[in-house]
């Protein structure tokens, strides 16, 4: 086992492999960066649009829930607690 480790340490094959791995990772990183940079504006636009729609639906649901609870005669939890406390 010691002979194998010494031979491996002396061999330059491992160093060449590491060089290729680092070079490949660098090329892939640059390609990903170049791919995502033009798409950044559209991704931001899509996320803003989703946020606006979620806000509109939240406001709509808040209004309909308020109307439903007021129109149905059901008391809210806050009204129930204040009635019990008072």
N, C-alpha and C positions, 0 to 999 in steps of 0.2 A: 504494500500500500504506500509506503514511504517512497519507493522508487517511482511509482506512478505520479505522486504529487510533485516530486522533484522534476520529473520529465515534463510534466504539464507546465510547471513554472518556467522552465527553460524554453519551452516551445513558444513560438511566436504566433501560432494559429489562433490562440485565444485573443490576442491583442488585435489581430486583423478582424476577427468577428466583432469585437467591441467597436472598432472603428466603423464597420458597416452598419451596425445597429444604431449608433449615434448619428451617422449620416442619413440613414433612412428616416429616423425620427425627426431630424431637422427638416428634411424635404417635406414630410407629411405635415409638420407643423406650419410651414410656410404655405402649403397648399390650402390647408383648412383656414388659415387667416385670410388668404386672398379670396376664398370662396365666401366666407361669412361677412366680409366688410361691405360688399355691395348690398347684401341682403339685410343689413342692420336697419336701414331706414324703413323698409317694408315690415320687418318684424316689430319695430316700435309702433308703427301705424296700426298694425293688427291688434297689438295688445291694448293700445289706447281705445280702439273701437270696441273691443270686448269689455273694457272697463266702463265705457259710457253706456253700453247696452245693459250691463249688470246694474248700474246705478238707476237707469230708467225702470227696469223691472223691479228693483228694490223699492223705489218710490211708489210704483203702481201697486205692488203687493202690500205695502204699508197702508196705503189709502184704502184698499179693499178690505183689509183685515179690520181696520178701524171702523169702517161702515158696517161690516158684518157683525162685529160685536155690539155696536151701538144699536143696530136695527133688530137684532135677535133677542134683545132683553137679557143677554148673558152678562154677568158682571165680570170685570177683569180681576186678576189676582190682587192688584193694588186696592181696588174698591172693596174686595172681600176682607182684606187685612184691616183696612181702615174702619170698616163697619164693625168688625170683631173687637178692635182696640177701643172704639169709642162707645 
